[in-house]
Amino acid sequence: MRKCILVPVDFLDVLRRSDLLSAEDIATTVRDEHLEAVQDPKDIAKAFLKSRQLTLFQANHLLHGQPRGLIIDEFKLREILGTGGMGWVYIAEPRDGKGDPRQRFAIKVLSDRIKHDPGIRARFELESRAGLQLNHSNIVRTLKYGQTNDLYGEVPFMVMEYVEGINLQDLMRLRQGPLPWPEAAECIRQAAAGLQHAHENGMVHRDIKPTNLLITKDGHLKILDFGLALLKDDDQAEFSLAMIFGHQCLGTDDYIAPEQSFNSHTVDGRADIYSLGCTFYQILTNAVPFPLLRTPQKIDAHRRSPFPDVRKFVPNLPPQLVVILNKMVAKRPEDRFETAAELAAALAPFARLKPIEFDFSEILKLRALEARKRLQAAHPSSRSNSSSAELKASAPAMQMQPQANIETHVAADTASHGSDAKGGPVSKPAAASHPKLHSLELDLSHLPNAKSPQMFLQPIPGGTSIPLRGTRMIIGRAPESDLRLDSPKVSARHAELRFEGQWWRIRDLNSRKGFRINGVATTDQLLWPGDTILIADQFQFQLQEDPGKEKPRPWLLYGGLALASICVSLGIAYLCGLFGTIR
């Protein structure tokens, strides 16, 4: 495949057509930086970066020969702020001569894949209308809703306040663990205050979770993403979405209230309180309440299974907070807090506000990296171009991939077999070749015995079982790796196995080749006994329980079946005789 090579005149022409800079500013930079004789388009782009006239995001966009898409309405897009299930969020600034150029905004635009879908556009408009009605310090404000044009028609966009914050999911990954209970209580208290304002204005969020709760360095929390909000004063719009587009059961499976999983357009604010309780549990324990692999299993657990005891993971949690949490996640709405304000008042005595330490510039780099991976996954052919046409920033060592926003469309009782984490059919593991392994070395001497049920990685096609030890194991090519796979296809720090209280999870560490679970490429997933893990398309393992565990004896199994068969036969004979006597 040919690489994307741009000549200098092409870059400058694309820059002029983008309307990011005036012709005078471009000419001045070309003259001052002596760019007339420069041949490499990257060097030209770097000159504009040096003068702070372009951002890295803008320069890369132009290097790919794309002049459109960097101007929306009266705003210039500067950087990627985040990505989600519906679209992209950018940092934007006013265009020249319109407002303070240092002022920042967040602009949300539907992704190319779904921006012309009428159902998604209707949901996006509802989100905008919901946001425009809300004005609370604990909710990200929506400032404007409008439409812009691209080559294929009108595209809606939303202008929101810009918040330099980190969501609670990424904060736990940054800290590599849960939040202390006073900070967790404060986060939930602020979220409850914002929800109370939404509920008073006739709205139910319906998608409260850690990734939708943003916290700033001074500890101020804001709720974002009203993309699934229910507007009580617009029943007709909700009915239309349900009947025409099938938007009947909406939410995220790890946090959805039982009643919401049956019918999401008849819920009230207490469904948000349940989801907030699941979020409270997660930021206290660093684990979701029901860490099962398949969506139907999680839905069923929210409906029927007892909520896990938080004290198993946070033994020092005040008993009053345990009571509050259990009331938030009661199965029946009438057993929960009546209002979010009541919940906020109950949490106030235990909540403590603390500054949050994080480097926002590093977070933006991670989000840009994640956005690039999403684009490459959607357009694999662009991978060969990106290496030659992109300027790259150094990526931080910590990986913080946002949790996928799974909109769950679930029937009342869905079979739990044959589906993946999003409810779709499970792909069979790809047939993996088994080349000669260069070497596989294991060093667990520094790890304590695992406090989890003993699990093992069984090499495929064969070999000695590898025990999972401690709470964290690094897989990679580096000599200090816990599980060292000596192959050029394996990155120095390839993947991490982490025990999260009940289950093991595998996460990608920005490796080159990644891994597959049951034949499906992923970057972060809980593991289940029987799962196959393919590292760098070369080393394959299966997760197994203790191979030394005593297995049921076949004769007991067959004997039990025979006895059950005899009992059934005798019962049928008795009923037949009884029926004959009655006649």
C-alpha positions in Angstrom: 0.0 0.0 0.0 1.3 3.4 -1.0 2.3 5.8 1.8 0.8 9.3 2.1 3.5 11.7 0.9 2.6 15.4 0.7 4.7 18.1 -1.0 5.2 21.5 0.8 2.9 23.4 -1.5 0.1 20.9 -0.8 0.4 21.4 2.9 0.3 25.2 2.6 -2.6 25.0 0.2 -4.5 22.7 2.6 -3.7 25.1 5.5 -5.1 28.1 3.5 -8.3 26.3 2.6 -8.8 25.3 6.2 -9.5 28.9 7.3 -7.5 28.3 10.5 -5.1 31.1 9.7 -5.3 34.2 7.6 -3.2 34.4 4.4 -1.2 37.1 5.9 -0.3 35.0 9.0 0.7 32.1 6.8 2.9 34.3 4.6 4.6 35.8 7.6 5.5 32.5 9.1 6.8 31.2 5.7 9.0 34.2 5.5 10.2 34.3 9.1 10.9 30.6 9.3 12.5 30.4 5.8 10.1 27.7 4.6 10.3 28.6 0.9 12.9 25.9 0.2 11.7 23.3 2.8 10.7 20.0 1.1 9.3 17.9 4.0 5.7 18.7 4.9 6.3 17.6 8.5 9.0 20.3 8.8 6.6 23.0 7.6 4.0 21.8 10.1 6.6 21.8 12.9 7.4 25.5 12.1 3.7 26.4 12.6 3.7 24.3 15.8 6.7 26.1 17.1 5.1 29.5 16.6 1.9 28.1 18.4 -0.2 28.9 15.4 -1.3 25.3 15.0 -1.8 22.5 17.6 -0.5 19.0 17.1 -4.1 17.8 16.3 -4.6 20.5 13.7 -1.2 19.8 12.1 -1.9 16.1 11.8 -5.4 16.8 10.3 -3.8 19.0 7.7 -1.0 16.6 6.9 -3.6 14.1 5.9 -4.8 16.5 3.3 -8.0 17.4 5.1 -8.8 21.1 5.1 -12.4 20.7 6.2 -13.6 19.7 9.7 -11.5 22.1 11.8 -14.0 24.9 11.8 -17.4 24.5 13.3 -19.7 27.5 13.3 -17.7 30.3 15.0 -15.2 28.0 16.6 -11.8 26.5 15.7 -11.2 22.9 16.9 -7.8 22.7 18.8 -7.5 19.2 20.3 -9.4 16.0 21.0 -11.0 16.2 24.5 -12.6 12.8 24.5 -14.4 10.1 22.6 -17.6 8.2 23.3 -20.2 5.9 21.8 -22.0 8.6 19.9 -19.2 10.9 18.8 -16.1 13.1 19.4 -15.6 15.9 21.9 -13.1 18.6 20.9 -11.5 21.6 22.7 -12.4 24.7 20.7 -11.7 28.4 20.7 -13.5 31.4 19.1 -12.4 32.2 15.6 -10.4 35.4 15.0 -12.2 38.5 16.0 -14.9 36.7 17.9 -14.5 36.7 21.7 -11.4 36.1 23.8 -9.0 33.8 21.9 -7.9 32.3 25.3 -11.4 31.2 26.1 -12.0 27.5 25.6 -15.1 25.5 24.9 -16.0 21.8 24.4 -17.7 20.9 21.2 -19.4 17.5 20.7 -19.9 16.2 17.2 -21.5 12.9 16.1 -19.0 10.5 14.6 -19.0 9.9 10.8 -20.3 6.3 11.3 -23.6 7.4 12.8 -24.0 11.2 12.2 -26.7 10.7 9.5 -28.6 8.0 11.4 -32.0 9.6 12.1 -32.4 7.8 15.5 -29.0 8.9 16.7 -29.6 12.4 15.6 -32.9 12.5 17.4 -31.2 11.2 20.6 -28.4 13.8 20.1 -31.0 16.6 19.8 -32.7 15.4 23.0 -29.4 15.5 24.8 -28.8 19.1 23.7 -32.3 20.2 24.8 -31.8 18.5 28.1 -28.5 20.2 28.7 -29.8 23.7 27.7 -32.4 23.4 30.4 -29.9 22.7 33.2 -27.7 25.2 35.0 -26.0 23.8 38.1 -22.4 23.8 39.3 -22.3 20.0 39.4 -23.4 19.6 35.8 -21.4 20.4 32.6 -23.4 23.2 31.0 -24.6 23.1 27.5 -24.3 26.5 25.8 -25.5 26.0 22.3 -27.0 23.5 19.8 -26.6 24.0 16.1 -25.8 22.4 12.8 -22.9 22.6 10.4 -22.3 21.3 6.9 -19.9 18.7 5.6 -19.7 17.1 2.1 -22.7 14.9 2.8 -25.1 17.3 4.4 -25.9 18.8 7.8 -24.2 17.6 10.9 -25.4 18.6 14.4 -23.1 19.8 17.1 -23.3 20.9 20.7 -21.2 23.6 22.5 -20.5 23.0 26.2 -18.5 24.5 28.9 -14.8 23.4 28.9 -13.7 21.5 32.1 -10.1 20.5 32.7 -11.0 17.3 34.6 -10.5 13.6 34.7 -13.4 11.1 35.0 -13.6 8.8 38.0 -12.7 5.7 36.0 -9.5 7.2 34.8 -8.7 8.6 38.2 -8.8 5.1 39.7 -6.5 3.9 36.9 -4.2 6.8 37.6 -4.0 5.9 41.2 -4.0 2.2 40.5 -6.7 1.6 43.1 -10.0 2.8 44.6 -10.6 6.2 46.3 -10.5 6.7 50.0 -14.0 6.5 51.4 -14.1 10.2 52.5 -13.2 11.3 48.9 -15.6 8.8 47.4 -18.5 10.0 49.6 -17.8 13.6 48.5 -17.8 12.6 44.8 -21.2 10.9 45.2 -22.6 13.7 47.3 -21.7 16.2 44.6 -23.2 14.0 41.9 -26.4 13.6 44.0 -26.6 17.4 44.2 -26.4 17.7 40.4 -28.9 14.9 39.9 -31.4 16.6 42.2 -31.3 19.7 39.9 -31.9 17.5 36.8 -34.7 15.6 38.5 -36.4 18.8 39.6 -36.3 19.9 35.9 -38.1 16.7 34.8 -35.1 14.7 33.7 -33.6 11.3 34.5 -30.0 10.8 33.4 -30.2 7.0 32.9 -26.5 6.5 32.4 -24.7 7.5 35.6 -21.3 5.7 35.9 -17.7 6.7 36.7 -16.9 7.7 33.1 -19.7 10.3 33.2 -18.5 11.9 36.4 -15.7 14.5 35.8 -13.6 15.9 38.7 -11.3 18.8 38.5 -8.0 19.4 40.4 -9.8 21.4 43.1 -12.1 18.4 43.8 -15.2 19.8 42.0 -17.3 17.2 40.4 -19.5 17.6 37.3 -22.0 15.2 35.6 -21.7 15.0 31.9 -23.3 13.2 28.9 -27.1 13.5 29.0 -27.2 11.4 25.8 -29.6 8.9 27.3 -31.6 11.4 29.4 -35.4 11.0 29.8 -37.3 14.2 29.5 -40.5 13.9 31.3 -42.1 16.8 29.6 -41.6 15.3 26.2 -43.2 11.9 26.3 -43.9 12.0 22.6 -40.2 12.2 21.7 -39.4 9.3 24.0 -42.3 7.3 22.6 -41.1 7.9 19.1 -37.6 6.8 19.9 -38.9 3.7 21.5 -41.3 2.7 18.8 -39.6 3.9 15.7 -35.9 3.4 16.5 -36.1 0.6 19.1 -34.6 2.7 21.9 -36.6 0.8 24.6 -33.9 -0.3 27.0 -31.1 2.1 27.5 -28.2 2.2 29.9 -24.9 0.7 30.8 -25.1 -2.9 32.0 -22.7 -2.6 35.0 -24.9 0.2 36.5 -28.4 -0.2 35.2 -31.3 -0.2 37.7 -33.5 -3.3 37.7 -36.6 -1.5 36.6 -34.7 0.4 33.9 -33.6 -2.9 32.3 -37.3 -3.9 31.9 -38.5 -0.5 30.6 -36.3 2.5 30.5 -38.9 5.1 29.5 -41.0 4.7 32.6 -38.3 5.2 35.3 -37.9 8.1 37.7 -34.9 9.7 39.5 -34.5 6.6 41.8 -33.1 4.7 38.8 -30.2 7.3 38.8 -29.8 6.7 42.5 -29.3 3.0 41.9 -26.7 3.7 39.2 -25.0 6.2 41.5 -24.9 3.4 44.1 -23.2 1.1 41.7 -20.7 3.9 40.9 -20.2 4.4 44.7 -19.4 0.7 45.1 -16.9 0.8 42.2 -14.9 3.8 43.3 -14.7 2.3 46.8 -13.6 -1.2 45.6 -12.2 -0.6 42.1 -14.5 -3.3 40.8 -18.0 -3.3 39.3 -20.8 -4.9 41.4 -21.4 -7.9 39.1 -18.2 -8.5 37.1 -19.6 -11.2 34.8 -18.6 -11.3 31.1 -21.9 -11.2 29.4 -24.5 -8.5 29.4 -27.5 -10.7 30.0 -25.8 -12.2 33.1 -25.2 -8.7 34.5 -28.8 -7.6 33.8 -30.1 -10.7 35.6 -27.8 -10.1 38.6 -29.1 -6.5 39.0 -32.6 -7.9 38.9 -32.2 -10.9 41.2 -28.9 -11.4 42.9 -28.0 -9.9 46.3 -25.7 -6.9 46.0 -22.1 -7.7 47.0 -21.0 -6.7 50.5 -18.7 -3.7 50.2 -17.2 -4.5 53.6 -15.3 -7.4 52.1 -13.1 -4.9 50.3 -13.4 -1.8 52.5 -13.4 -3.2 56.1 -12.8 0.2 57.6 -15.9 1.7 55.9 -18.2 3.4 58.6 -21.3 1.3 59.2 -23.5 4.4 58.3 -22.0 4.5 54.8 -22.7 0.8 54.4 -26.3 1.5 55.2 -26.4 4.4 52.8 -24.9 2.3 50.0 -27.3 -0.6 50.5 -30.2 1.8 50.5 -29.1 3.3 47.2 -28.9 -0.1 45.5 -32.1 -1.6 46.8 -33.9 -3.8 44.2 -37.2 -2.0 44.6 -37.3 1.8 43.9 -39.5 2.4 46.9 -36.8 1.0 49.2 -34.2 3.6 48.0 -33.8 7.2 48.9 -36.8 9.1 47.8 -34.7 12.0 46.3 -31.1 12.7 45.4 -31.2 15.6 47.8 -32.0 13.2 50.7 -29.0 11.1 49.6 -26.7 14.1 49.5 -27.7 15.1 53.0 -27.1 11.6 54.3 -23.6 11.6 52.7 -22.6 15.1 53.9 -21.2 14.1 57.4 -18.8 11.6 55.8 -17.7 13.6 52.7 -14.3 15.3 52.6 -13.1 17.5 49.7 -9.5 17.1 48.7 -7.4 18.4 45.7 -6.9 15.9 43.0 -3.4 15.5 41.4 -3.1 14.8 37.7 -1.4 16.2 34.7 -4.2 17.3 32.3 -1.8 17.6 29.3 -0.8 14.0 29.7 -4.4 13.0 29.9 -5.0 14.8 26.6 -2.1 12.8 25.0 -3.7 9.6 26.2 -7.1 10.6 24.8 -5.5 11.5 21.5 -3.7 8.1 21.4 -7.0 6.3 22.2 -8.7 8.3 19.4 -6.0 7.3 17.0 -6.5 3.6 17.9 -10.3 3.9 17.4 -9.8 5.5 14.0 -7.3 2.8 13.0 -9.7 0.1 14.1 -12.5 1.6 12.0 -10.2 2.3 9.0 -7.4 -0.3 9.0 -6.0 1.0 5.7 -5.1 4.3 7.4 -2.4 2.6 9.5 0.3 2.6 6.8 -0.4 6.3 6.1 -0.2 7.5 9.7 3.4 6.6 10.2 4.6 8.8 7.3 2.0 11.6 7.5 1.7 12.2 11.3 3.6 14.1 13.8 3.7 12.2 17.1 3.7 13.3 20.7 5.4 11.1 23.4 2.8 8.9 25.1 2.8 8.7 28.9 3.5 5.4 30.5 0.2 5.1 32.2 -2.7 3.7 30.1 -6.1 5.1 30.8 -8.6 3.9 28.2 -12.1 5.2 28.8 -14.7 2.6 29.5 -16.9 1.9 26.4 -20.3 3.5 26.6 -22.4 0.5 25.9 -26.0 1.3 25.2 -27.8 -1.8 26.2 -30.9 -2.8 24.2 -31.9 -5.9 26.1 -35.1 -8.0 26.0 -36.8 -8.7 29.3 -35.1 -12.0 29.8 -32.3 -12.7 27.3 -30.5 -16.0 27.2 -27.0 -15.7 28.6 -25.3 -18.1 26.2 -23.6 -17.2 23.0 -23.0 -13.5 23.6 -20.0 -11.4 24.3 -19.6 -8.5 26.7 -21.9 -6.3 24.6 -24.5 -8.9 24.1 -23.4 -9.9 20.6 -22.5 -13.3 19.4 -19.2 -14.7 20.6 -16.7 -15.1 17.9 -14.9 -18.4 17.8 -11.2 -18.0 18.6 -9.2 -17.5 15.5 -7.2 -20.5 14.5 -3.8 -19.7 15.9 -0.6 -21.1 14.4 1.8 -22.4 17.0 5.3 -21.5 16.0 8.2 -22.6 17.9 8.3 -20.5 21.1 11.5 -18.6 21.5 11.3 -19.0 25.2 8.9 -18.6 28.1 10.3 -17.6 31.5 8.5 -17.2 34.7 9.7 -15.3 37.8 7.1 -15.2 40.6 9.6 -15.3 43.5 8.8 -11.7 44.5 5.0 -12.1 44.4 2.9 -13.2 47.4 0.5 -16.0 47.1 -2.8 -14.9 45.5 -5.7 -14.2 47.8 -8.0 -15.1 44.9 -9.3 -18.6 43.9 -6.2 -20.2 42.4 -6.1 -19.7 38.7 -3.6 -20.8 36.1 -2.6 -20.0 32.5 -2.3 -23.2 30.5 0.0 -22.8 27.4 -1.5 -24.0 24.2 -0.8 -26.5 22.6 0.9 -27.7 25.8 3.2 -27.0 28.6 3.5 -26.4 32.4 0.6 -24.5 33.9 1.5 -21.0 35.1 -0.1 -19.9 38.4 -1.5 -16.4 38.8 0.2 -14.9 41.9 -0.1 -11.8 43.9 -2.4 -9.0 42.7 -0.5 -7.9 39.6 1.6 -9.6 37.0 3.4 -8.1 34.0 3.6 -9.9 30.7 6.3 -8.8 28.3 9.7 -9.3 26.7 11.7 -7.2 29.3 13.8 -9.3 31.7 12.0 -7.9 34.8 8.6 -9.2 33.5 6.8 -11.7 35.7 5.9 -13.7 32.6 8.6 -13.2 30.1 7.9 -14.0 26.4 11.1 -13.8 24.5 9.9 -12.9 21.0 10.3 -9.7 18.8 6.5 -9.6 18.4 6.1 -9.1 22.2 6.6 -5.6 23.6 8.9 -5.0 26.6 5.8 -4.3 28.7 3.0 -5.9 26.8 0.1 -6.6 29.1 -0.9 -6.5 32.8 -2.9 -9.1 34.7 -4.5 -7.6 37.8 -6.6 -9.2 40.5 -9.6 -6.9 41.4 -11.0 -8.4 44.5 -13.0 -11.2 42.8 -11.7 -11.5 39.3 -8.6 -11.2 37.2 -8.5 -8.6 34.5 -6.0 -8.2 31.5 -5.1 -4.8 30.2 -2.9 -3.7 27.3 0.1 -1.6 28.1 0.4 0.2 24.8 1.9 -2.8 23.1 2.5 -3.0 19.4 0.7 -6.3 18.7 -1.9 -6.3 21.5 -3.8 -9.5 22.4 -7.1 -11.3 21.7 -9.6 -12.8 24.1 -11.5 -15.7 22.6 -10.4 -14.5 19.2 -11.6 -10.9 19.7 -9.1 -8.0 19.8 -9.6 -5.9 23.0 -7.5 -3.7 25.3 -9.2 -4.2 28.7 -11.3 -7.2 29.8 -12.3 -9.3 32.8 -11.3 -12.9 32.4 -13.4 -16.0 32.9 -12.3 -19.6 33.3 -12.0 -21.2 29.9 -11.1 -17.9 28.1 -8.3 -18.2 25.6 -5.7 -15.4 25.5 -3.6 -14.9 22.4 -0.6 -12.6 23.0 1.0 -10.8 20.0 -0.6 -13.4 17.6 1.9 -15.9 18.8 1.6 -17.1 22.5 -1.7 -18.6 23.4 -3.0 -19.6 26.8 -6.2 -20.7 28.4 -7.3 -19.5 31.8 -8.1 -22.5 34.0 -9.1 -23.1 37.6 -6.8 -25.1 39.9 -5.8 -28.2 37.8 -5.2 -30.1 41.1 -8.8 -29.6 42.2 -10.6 -32.9 42.6 -13.0 -33.5 39.6 -16.3 -35.3 40.0 -16.1 -39.0 39.6 -17.9 -40.3 36.5 -19.5 -43.2 38.3 -21.1 -40.8 40.7 -22.5 -38.7 37.9 -23.9 -41.6 36.0 -25.2 -43.3 39.1 -27.0 -40.1 40.1 -28.5 -39.8 36.6 -29.7 -43.5 36.7 -31.2 -43.0 40.2 -33.0 -39.8 39.0 -34.4 -41.7 36.0 -35.7 -44.5 38.2 -37.5 -42.0 40.5 -39.1 -40.3 37.5 -40.3 -43.6 36.1 -41.8 -44.6 39.4 -43.5 -41.3 39.8 -45.1 -41.5 36.3 -46.3 -45.1 37.1 -47.8 -44.0 40.4 -49.7 -41.1 38.7 -51.0 -43.4 35.9 -52.3 -45.8 38.5 -53.9 -43.0 40.5 -55.5 -41.7 37.4 -56.9 -45.1 36.5 -58.4 -45.5 40.0 -60.1 -42.1 39.8 -61.7 -43.1 36.5 
